[in-house]
Amino acid sequence: MTRLFGTDGVRGVANGLLTADLALKLSQAAAVVLGHRRTAEDRRPVAVVARDPRVSGEFLASAVEAGLASSGVDVYDAGVLPTPAAAFLVADFGADFGVMISASHNPAADNGIKFLGRGGHKLDDAVEDEIEAQMAQAPLRPTGAEVGRVKRFSDAEDRYVVHLLKSLGATSLEGLKVVLDCAHGAASGCSPEAFAAAGAQVVVIGAEPDGININDGYGSTHLENLQAAVLEHSADLGIAHDGDADRCLAVDHTGEVIDGDQIMAVLAIALKESGTLKDDTLVVTVMSNLGLKLGMAKAGISLIETAVGDRYVLEGMRTGGYSLGGEQSGHLIFSEFATTGDGVLTGLQLAARVAATGKTLKELAAEAMTRLPQVLINVGGVDKARVKTHEAVQAAVASVESRLGASGRVLLRPSGTEPVVRVMIEAQTAELAQSEAQALAEVVKAELAL
């Protein structure tokens, strides 16, 4: 039987896989597992619910809140907020758990339901399996005064912005001009507010959400408009979020993209210099560029690699108490300030590094690492479950690895959030990386076709 939960909650097309009925049943099960089983008997559990601005979030949030309240959970509706804001509020408010309704960087037709445990932490697989098993049981049916209440979390955004500003300490962004691309998503209100309050001159694009334009031509998966805006406004840098603002990519003053690996490298060095990078160690995933490893070795910083997904980065960080980790895609986790990837926090920290050093982002990135050519191809229309066991596919991988030798790398993996197989090749030249990636992608397409 296929597991309902993926690498980042339950995701699918809204009204396809992800129906109001499923949202109701998931929340009823979560009310038991995350609420009543972990809460003192003399009080009702409390949950925070937030969502990104996609239109389906309206009915899904209503279904989630109905499921929770009908199961005896008091609900605080935080409205449209980033995923990291929801995680922060769970901890700051002392809630028993939280629910974030978002499909992150996916198109508007998709949506997702992600549960956060006490303290704002993502759930491990065992707890998610417990929720899925509970769905087969009869839901709780309290009556009268025992049903939950649904209330508006009136100061949710203010709490989050104040928290973000505290992370900067005494550093001001005064004198910096920053372009913010909010992907018509959850950060459209709070990111511009936070950067302006920190002293930056702010130019905002992609901040007019209408429920269906989320991630459409804007945000961290579509950087062209941000690059153009940085050049047009002669900005010092640009910051791009995705739909739920748990990631951040950047653009330097010349319009060049600065990816998550480069951002991690810049900020890891900054933390090391300040003495706050625990054990001089950075936690990354297997997708990070070889250039990051080389750059960090030069800076005296060790790397720990995890599986892809910020939940696995966080697990690796918690194991050793490490202070910084993240993904090439722009999910960065600062354990001092957040329990999950936070794109607004990352953007603020990156801008603060530019302000504090007086160097351009281009200079900082170049000093931190040299990115090796890397090509990523997403292969759709294939059976991604067979990618690790199919003999012909694995033989093709071995052949590419042999040709590249020690100067390159091959990574082939099924996506945890999309129906695709990801083919990633790193090599000494862009041409070699492209040709090898294309050849391997063709083998995957032919051998695993549905």
N, C-alpha and C positions, 0 to 999 in steps of 0.2 A: 504493500500500500504506500502511495506517495505521501511523504511528510507534508503537512499543511504549511508549516513555517519554513521560510527560506533563510538566507543569510541575514536578512534585515526585516524580520517580521513576515506578515502575510501580505503578498502583493498580487495584483492581477487587474484585469480590466474591470472598472466599476460597472456593476450590473451584469458582468460576465461571471468570472470566478467570485469577485468580491461583491456580494449582494448585501442588502440591508439585513436579510435574514441571517447570513453568515456573521455579519458584524454584531448582531444581537446575541447570537449564540456564543461567539468568542468572548464578548464582554461578560455574559452571564457566567461562563466558565472562569474567566479571570477574576471575577468578583469573589469566587470561592477560593481559588488557588493563591492569588496575590492579596486578597482582602481578608476574608474571615478566618482562614487558616493561620494567618500571620498577625492578627490583630487581637488585642485583649477583648475578652467577652463583654466588658462593660461599656463598650462604645462601638459605633458604626465605623467601618473603614472609610477612608477618604481617598479620592482619586482626582488627579488633574487631567483634563482632556484638552488637547490643542490640535490644530490642523493647519495645513497649508491652504492657499486660496482657491484650489481647483473646485469646480462647482459640485462635483460628487461628494466632496468632503462635507457638504451641508447635510445631506441625508444620512451619510455614514456616521457623522458625529451624533446626529439625533438618535440613530439606532444604538450606537455604543452607549450613549448616556441613558437611554431607556433601559438597556440591558443591565447596566450597573445600578441605576436607581431602583429598578424593580427587584434587584437582588440584595437590597439593603445597603448600598454604598452611597455615601454623600459625594456628589460630583461638583467640582469647580471647573467651569467652562472658561478656558483662557482665550478662546477665539483663535484668530490667525496669528501664529507665532512660529519661529524656527524650531526645529527639533531640539537643538541644544538649549533653547529657552525653556521648553517643556521639561527637559531633564533637570535643569537648574531649579525650576519652580517646585518640582517634586521634592527636592532636597531642602530648598529654602523654606517651603511652606510646611515641611514635615508630613507630607502626604504618604500614604501607604504604598501607592503606586501611581503610574501615569499611563496615558494612552496618547500616542501621536498618530494622526491620520495624514499620511503623505506617501507619495511615490517618488519623493526626492527629485532626481534629474529626469525621470521618465516623462513621456508625453501626458497631456492633460487627461486623456481617456483612462489612464491607469490610476490606481490609488493603492494605498496600503494601510495596514494597521500594525503598529509597533507598540509593544508594552515595555514599560520601564519599571523596574523594581524600586524598592525603598532606597532613598538616596539618589535616585535618578540614574541608576545603572541599568544597562541592557541586560536582558535575561540570558542565562546560559541555556544550552540545548535541553538539559534535563527539566528545567522549569517550563519551557515551552512545550515539551512533550507532556508534562503534567496537565497543562491547560488543554491541550488537544484531547487527552484522555478524558478530562472532566466534561468535555462537550457531549460525550455519550451518556452522561448522567442527567437526571432530572434537575432543572435549575431550582434555585431557592425561590420561594414565593412568600416573602414576609407580607404582612398586612397591617393596615392601620398606621400607627405611629412608627412602625419598624421599617417602613420603606425609606429609601434614600431620598435626599433632596438634591435638586440641581440648581446651582447658583452661578452667577457671573463672577469670574475672577477679575475684579475691576482694576487692579493695579498691576496686572501681570507684566505688561510690557515695560512699565516704569521700573519694576524690580530688576528685570533683566538688564536694562540699559545701565542702571546704576552699578550693577555687578560688573559689567563689561568695563566701565570706566575705572573702577577700582583696580582692575588688572594692570592698568598702565602706570600705577604709582604716580610719581611726580612728572612723568614724561608727557609733554604736550606735543600735539601735531600742528601747532601754529606754524605757518609758513609753508605748509605742504598743500598742494592742490591735488585732490584725489577724485578720480572718476569711479563711481560705484555702479555696477551692473547687478541688479537684484533679481534678474530672471523672471520678472513679473510674479515673484514668489513670496514666500513667507517673511523675507527680510525687507520687504519694500518700505516698511515703516521704521523698523528699529535700527537698521544699519545706517541709513542717512542721519538719523537722530544721534546715534552714538558717535559717528565720525565728526559731525558738526560740534557736538558737545565737547569732544576732545581737542577742538581747536582747528581742525582742518577746513580748508575751503573745499566744498563738496559740489561735484557735478554728478547728477543722478540720471541714469538711463535704465530702462527695463523695470520700472517701478509703478506700473499702472495695471495691476492685476484685474482681470474681468471674469475670472473663473475658468476660462478656456485657453488663455494665452500663456500659461505658465511654461517656461523653458522653450518657448516658441521663438527661435531666432535670437534669443538673449540668454545670458547666464554662462556658467562655467563650461557648458558643452557647445557654446556658440560664441566664440570670443571676437569675431570680426567687428561687431559694433563697438565693443569696448576698445579694441585697438584703434579704430578710427576716431573714437571720441577722445582718447588720450592725446593723440596727435593734434586733433582739431583744437583742443583746449589748452595745449602745451602743459599738460598735467605732469606731475612728478611720478605718478604711478596710477594704475587702475586695478580695481579689485572686483572679481566676479564671483557671485554666489550661485548655488543651484537652487532648485525649487524650495527645498526646506532649509537651506542655508547651513547645512552641516559640513559644507566644503568651501574651499576658497582657492581660486587660481588668480594669478596676477599678470599684469602687463607693465613693462618698464617704460621709461619716458620716451624710448625710441619706437614703441609699439611692439616690442619683442615679448613673446609669451614666457612667463616664469611659472613652471609647473610645480606640482606638489613636492617633488624631490628637491628642487632648488629652494623652495620656501623652507622645507625642513632643514636643509643644510645651513641656510642663512640663520635661522632661529636657533638651531642646535649650537652653533658657534657663539651666538649671543648669550645663550644660557650658560655655556661653558665659561665664557669670559666673566660672567657675573657669579660664578660658583654655584649655580642652581641646577645644573644638569647632572642628575643623580648618577654617580659612578661613571660620568662622562660617556653615557650610553644613550643611543637613539634606537627606538623600536620601529621597524619598517616591515613591509610585506615583501613577498617574493617578486612582486611586480616592480619594485624600485630599480632604477637604472644602476648599472655597474659603476657609472661615474660617481654616484652618490657614495658608494662604498669606498672608492679610491679617494674622494675628497675628504670624507670623514676620517679615514686613516691618516691622511696628511695633517689633519687638525687635531689628531690624538683622541678621536671619538670612536668608540666601538659600536657595531651594529648588531642587533638581534632581529632575526627574520621570523615572520609569522605567516600564516595563511592569509589570503586576501579577505578584507572586510575589517572595518574599524572595530568591530566587537572583538576580533582576534588580536588586533593591535592592543586594545585595552586590556585583554587578558594577559598578554605578555608584559605590559607595563605594570599591572597590579602584582604579578608574580615577583618582580624584582623591585617594586616601588619606584619605577622609573618615572621621570618627569615629562618626557616628550616622546611622542610617537606619531606615526601617520602613514598616509598612502600617497602615491604619485598622483592620484585623482584629486587630491586637495583636502582629504579628511586629515586634520591635525588635531591631536588631543594633548592639551596641557593639563596634567593631572592636578596641578595646584588650583586650577580655576574651573575645570569641567570634567564631566564623566563620559563625554562623547565628543565626536568631532564637532567643532564650532567654527563656521566660516567667518562670522563677524569678529569673533575673538582673534582668529588667526590674522585677518586683515588688519585689525588694529595693532597687533603685535608687530607685524611686518612693517607697517607704516611708522611705528614707533622706532624700529631699528634704523630706518632711513633717517628719521629726524635726529636720533641720538648720535649717529655716526657722521652725519653730514655728507655721506656718500650717496650716490645714486643707487637705485635698486639694481641696475645693470651691473655696476661695479661690485656690489655685495654678492650677487649671484655668481659672477665670474670668479671671484676670489674663493667662493665656497666649494664649487665643483665644476667639472666639465662634463656635460651630458653626452654620452655616447649615442650615436644614431639608433633609434628604436622605432620599430613599426608594429602597430597593433591592428589586427584585422578581426572583426567580429563575423563569424560564419553562422548564418541563420539557416533554418530549414533542415536541421540535422538532429540526430538523437544524441543530445549532449551527455546522457547517462552512460554511454558506451565509450566515451573518448579515452578513458584511462585503461581500458581493457582490450580495445580492438588491436589485433596484432599488426595489421597493415599500417594503421595510424602510428602506433608506437615505433614501428620499424622506420617510418618516414622521419619521425622525430630524431631517432638515433643517427640517421644518415645526415641530417642537417647539423646536428651537434658535432659529428665527425668532421664535416667540412669547415665549420667555424672554429673548432679547436678552443684554446683557452682565451681567444680574443673576442668571443661572442657568447651568446646565451640564447636558449630556447625555452619558452614557457607555453605550455598548452593546457588549458583548463576550461571546464564548463563554468559559465557565469552562474552566480548564485541568485541573481535578481532578474535576468533576462533569458529568453529561450535561444541562447547562442553559445557557441564555443569560441573562446578567445585565443587567438594565435599571436604570440608576441615573440619577436626576434630582435636581438641586439647584435650589432656587428661594427666593424671598424669604419665602414662607409654606409651612407644612406642607401646607395644603390644595391649593395649586397644584402642589407637588411630587408629591403623591399622585395627583391627577387626571391629570397629564401622564404619570406613570410607568405608571398603569393603562392609559391609552389606548395608549401605545406597546407595552406588554406584550401587549395584545390584538392589535395588528397583527402582532407577532412570532409569537404563537401561531397566528394564522390563516394567515399567509403561509409559515411554515416548518414547519407540522405534518407529522409523520412519517406 
